[in-house]
Amino acid sequence: MSGFHQFHEAWHEQLREIAQQLKKSPRPATNQEQHELHTQLIQKFTSHYYEYYRVKSMAAKNDILHIFTAPWSNSLERSLYWIAGWRPTTAFHIFYTESSILFESQIVDILRGFRNGDLVDLSPNQLSRFSELQYETVQQENAITEQLSDWQDSANDMIGTMGDVDRKMERLVEILEKADQLRMKTIENLLQLLTAQQAVEFLIAAAHLLFGIRGWGVNHDRQRAKG
């Protein structure tokens, strides 16, 4: 097991602990102490993600193809990857899905005029900014995808003449770093848009999706291995 593989496993378990802390936090926050707890947990979550991409960047510079192969991930996770990680626009799909679930569960209260301050209660300004962020993220995601496509198109030159293989690997590292930066930037922008309570609920939903995909993929691979 490689160094990054070990780090990934430990990081994932720590993320599970943070997600549990988020889930147990009181919602809605009714006093200053609870508001501060939300803020601290959000910062803890984002810091944990920053650490992941910091270590991943170092590992990529050492062996970029190993990062793209991702042996620490199961087959389902790898099938969903976009440039060795989750697609940034997935964050918006998580948001829409969670909002729809909450809306359906609270429809009676909403019709009566009650509000919980959760992901259903977005202000017109939040909705407008959310739409802008989604558009901006799609554009940047497409631009990075195009860069990867150009890199892949150059594979014939790399294989046929060997050319400057080191420089081509460095270019792939640069593309990965742009993708990872967009992943983090997307989360940052969304969290800045949301209230603390809404941010906590979004992060819980995002973590549950990650754990669900990982769990289903592990079970699928185990069943396949049994023949």
N, C-alpha and C positions, 0 to 999 in steps of 0.2 A: 504494500500500500504506500503510495507516494506521500510526500509531505503535505501537498495540497489536499489530497484525498482525506487524510487524517484531519486536517483543518476543517474541511467541508463537513465532515461528520459531526465534529464537536460544535461547529458553528450552528448547524441545523438543530442540535439539541438545545443549545442556548436560546435560539429563536423560539423554540417551543415553550421554553420557560417564560420568555418575555410575553409571548402571546397569551399565556395563562394569566399573567399579571394584568395585562390589558383587559382580559375578559372579566376578571374579578373586580376591576375598578368600578366604583359606583357611577351609574349613568341614569339620569343626568346628575352632574355635580351640583350639590346644593350648598356648598360653602367654599371658602377660599382654599382650605386644605385639600379638598377634593379636586378643585381646579388645578392646583399646583401638582397634585399627583398625576393628573392627566398629562400635563406639560412634561413632567419628568419621564413618564413612560414613553411618550412620543419621542423625546430626545434619545432615550435609551434604545429604542427601536431603530431610529435612523443612524445612530452611532454604530450600532451592530452591523447595519448594511454598509456603512462607510468602510468598516474594518474588512468586510468580505471583499469588496472591490479593491481595497489597497493590497491585500494579500494576493488576490487573483491577478492583479497587474504584475506583481513581481514574478509570479509563477509563469505568466504568459511570456514575459521577456526571457525566461529561462528555457521554455519549451512551449511555443504557441500551439503546435499541433496536438500536444497532450491536452491542452485546455479545450480545444475544439472536439477532441474525442470524448472527453468527459466520462471516464470509466466509473466515477463515483455516482453517476446518475443512472437511473433505470431506463429501459427502452422507451417507455411512455414519455418520460421527461425529455429525453433526447429528441423524440419525434416532434415535440412542441417548441424546441429551441429556435431562436432567431439569433444568429451570430453568438453562439455559446452562452445563451441566457434567455430570459423571458423577453417577449416582445413588449416594448414600452407602452403601446396602445392597449395592452391587456389591462392596465390599471383603470382605464376608462370603462371597459367592459365589466370589470369587477364592481365599479361604482354603480353602473346602471342596473346590474343584477341585484345588488344589495338594496338599492333604493326601491326597486320594484317589489322585492320580497317584503320590505318594511311597509310599503304603501298598502299592499294587499292585507297585511295583518292589522293595519291601523285604520282602515277605510272608514269604519264607523266613527272613531274618534275624530278623524280629519273632517268628516261631514258635520260633526258637532262643533267644530272650531277649536278642538284641543290640539296643542302642539307639544312635541317632546324634545324639540331641538336636535333631532337626529338627522340622518341623511335625506329624509323626506322633506325636511324644512329648509330647503335652500332658498335664499333670497334671489330676487331678479338679478341683482349684480353678480351673485355667485354663479347663477346659471349662465349668464352672458360670458363671464370669464372662463367658466368650465368649457364652453363651446369653443372659445378662442384657443385655449390650451390644447384641446383635442386636435384642432386643425393644425396648430403649430407642431405638435408631436408627430402627427401623420406625415407632414412635409419633411421633417428631419429624419424620421425613420426611413422614408423612401429614398432620401439622399444617401444615407449610409448603405442601404441595400444596393443602390446603384454602384457605390464604391466597391462593395464586395463582388458584385457581378463583373466589374472591370478587372478586378484582381483575378477572378476565376478565368476570365477570358485570356489572361496572360499566361495561363498554366502551360499551354502548348510551347511557348517560348522557353519557359523554365525547364520543361522536360526535354525539349528538343536540343537546346543549346547549353542547358544548365545555367547559362547567364550568370547574373548576380543573385544567387539563391538567398544569401544572407539578407540582402536588401529587400527581396520579395517577402521574406519572413518578417522583417521589420515592418513592412507595409501592412501585413496582416495584423500584427500587434497593434498598430495605429488604428486600424479599423475597429478592432475589438474594443480598444479604449474609448473610441467615440461612441460605440454602442453602449458600453457600460456607463459612460458619462450621461448619456441620454436617459438610461434607465433611472439613475439617481436623480437627475434633474426633473424628470417627470413626477417622481414621488415627492420631491421637495416642493414643486409648484402646486401640486394638489393639496399637500398638507398646509401650505400657506393660504390657500383659498378657503379651507374648511375651518370651522370652529374646533376647539379642542375635543369636544365630545364627538363631533362628526369624524374627526381625524382618527380617534380611537376606534370607532366602529369600522372605518374603512380599513385600518391596519389589521384588525381582527379578521375581517372578511378576506383580505389578501393572504394572510397567514393560513387560514383554513383552506383556501384553494390550493396553496402550495403543499400543505400537509396531505390534502386529499389526493392530489395527483401523485405525490410520492408514494403514499400508501397503496393506492390502486396499482401503480406501476410495479412496486415490489411484489405484490401478490401475483400479478400477472406473470412476471418473470419466473417466480417460484413454480407456478403451475406449469409453465411451458418447459421448465427444466425437468420436471417430473415425467414429461413425455406425454 
